[in-house]
Amino acid sequence: EIHAVVVGPMDNNVFVVRCTETGAAVLIDAANEHELLLELCRKLGVRRVIETHGHWDHIQAVPAVRDAGYDVAVAQADAGTLPGYDDILEDDSVIEVGRLRLATIATPGHTPGSICFRLQGTPLLFSGDTLFPGGPGNTSFEGGDFPTIITSLEKRLFTLPPETLVLPGHGSWTQIGTERPHLQDWADRGW
């Protein structure tokens, strides 16, 4: 099961990935509205929170979920931007969620530690702020780097099957096959 809610002033997408066989679940991006997210965590059996990156709008509920006993994991390069964390996410590793497996894909560029999660055996990719319908995430913030995000898209995400459904950190879903043909256009425009 995939559950999605939109929270906070930046309309962040927060996802819960839940194994229906075991009841285990993980929450992706404790962005905001901690009371709502904690209710979701209790209701859906969340055992861990994983962060796509450390920008403020994706981590506002981190203190509350940690205080409630949930471990929070983030990539090392973004760990210093969180108010606290418990585990480090490595590139090309697997997060077990009951019988489900989330593969980690390091996609630096939006932030140095941006990471995406691919649900193995499905066409689902949680892209954080690395990829949106119409282009890459903003790289004008501190730590962002446009050539790096273009490389992340080309080498890490656009190697996935075209039918892969991209669930970003904000806004609507898209597919790899819809976005991949525009990579050079994005590189040429510079944003």
N, C-alpha and C positions, 0 to 999 in steps of 0.2 A: 504494500500500500504506500502511496505517496500522498501526504497531506501538505497543503500549502496555505499560508496566511500572509497577508500584507500588513506590515506594521511600521509605525513611526513616521516622522515628517518627510522622510525620503522615500516612502512607499517601498520598503525593503521586502523582498520575497524571502520568507523563512519556510524551510521544508522539513518535514519529518519523514524519514524512510523507515518503514516498519515491516518486519518479517511476520507474515500472518501465521506461519507454522509455529513459531516460538514465542511471539509477542515482543521480541526484542526490537528496540528502535533507537535511532540516532537523530538528533536535531542538527540541521545545517544552518549556521549563522544565528546566534542569539542577538538579534539586531536591536530590538526595542520592545516596549510594552511587556516587561518581564512577568507581570501577573498573568497575562494571556499565555505567554510561552510556558510558564511553570504549570499552568492548568493543562496545556497540551502535553507536556512532558509526563505528568501524572496519569492522564487519561490514556495515553498511547504507549506507555511503557518505555519511554526514553531512558537510556542508561548513560549516554555520553553526548556531548556537544562538540561538533567539529566546525572550525571556522575557515571560510574560503580565503580570507585575508583580514588584516587588522585595521582597516579604516573605521573611524569612529561610528559611522552609521550602521556598521555590521556587528558592533561589539557592546552596545549600550546595556544589554541585559546580562553580560558575562558575570559581573559581580553577583547578581541575584541568583543566577543558576548555579554558580559555584557555592554560594552560601547555602543553597538548598541541597547540596551534596552531589551535584553532577560534575564530572570531570570535563574540562574544556581542553581541546587540542587545537594547535595551530602550527604552521610551518615555522621553523627556527628564524628565518629572515624577518618575520613579522611579529615574533613573540614579544619583543620589547614595546610594541604599541598597545598591547592588551593590559588591562589593569591587573591581570593575573591569569595564569594558565596552569595546567597540570601535565600535559603531554605534548610532545613534539611530533608533528606529522612529517614523514619522510616521503620523497618522491618515489614513485613506482612501488608503493607498498599496498597492502590490502587491509581494509578495516572490516572486521567481521561484525555483522548485524544479524544475529541468529544464523539462519542458513543463507542469508544474502551476503554479498561481497561488494564493497565499494573500493574501487581502485583509485589511488591518488595520482594526479598528474600535475607536476609543478609547471606553472604557466606564469613566470615572472613578467613584469611589464607594467601592469596597473599598480602593483606594489612589488617589492623584491620577493615577497613570500606568497604571492597569489598561488592558489592551488585549486584545481577542479576535481570533481569526484564523478567517476563513471560507474554506474550500477551494472556489474558484470552480468551477462546473460540477458540483458535488456538493451533497448536503444536509448537509454536515458543518461544525460550528462548534466551535472550541476556545475555551471560555469562561473558562479560568483560574478565579479565585475570584469572578467576577462573577455567575454564575448556576449554581445547583444544582437538583436535584430538590427541590421544596418551597420555593424562595425564593432571595433574593439572598445574596451572600457577607456575612460579618460586617463591620460598619462601626464597631465599637467600638475598633479599634486606632487609633493615631496616624495621621492623614491620611485616615481613613475618614470618609464622610459619607453618612448614610442617604438624605436627599432626593436627593442626587446620583446614587446607585446606582439609585434608583427611576426617575429621569429617563433614565439610561443604558439601563435595561431597556426602558422605554416607547418611547424615540425611536430607539434604535440596534439593539437585538436583537429586540424584539417586532414589528418591521417585516419580519422575515424570514419565509419561508413556514412554515406550521405543521408540515410534515414535517421541518424542519431538526433534525438530530440534534445534541444538545448534549453535548460531551465535556468535563466540568469538570475542575478541578485536583485534585479529591478525589472518591472515591465513584463512584456509578453514573451512567450516561448517562440523558438524558431527551430530550424534544422541545419545541420552541418551542410547539407547539399544546397540549401538556399543561400548560405553565407559564403561558402568557399569560393565561388566564381568572382567575388568582389574583392578578394585580398589585394590584388595589385592596385585597384582603384583606391582602396584605403591607404595603401603605402604611398601612392602618388599624391593624394590630398594631404597627407601628413597628420591625420587625426582619425 
